[in-house]
Amino acid sequence: MRKPLTVNVDEHVLEALERAAANDGVQQDELVHEALRRYLGLRGLAVLDDIARKQAERGVQLDEGEAMALAVSEVRAARAERRRARGA
């Protein structure tokens, strides 16, 4: 069950949220919800750990920037797949 939440954010953060939601084709509240879940460790870290483990098994070593780029790519692919599944 979701409950409403009102927060005050810097105007630049709000602009970035608006752009990110538009670029990803999701609602702003969905993006905020996902960001909070990740920040709170409810998901995301396991995905990054899994990616790192699989890469290490293949002998691939990524620096932090490369790992983040890979994670962002995976998140975008998952979101695109979700949008396709919803018929958007």
Beta strands, then each sheet from edge to edge (+ up, - down):
end
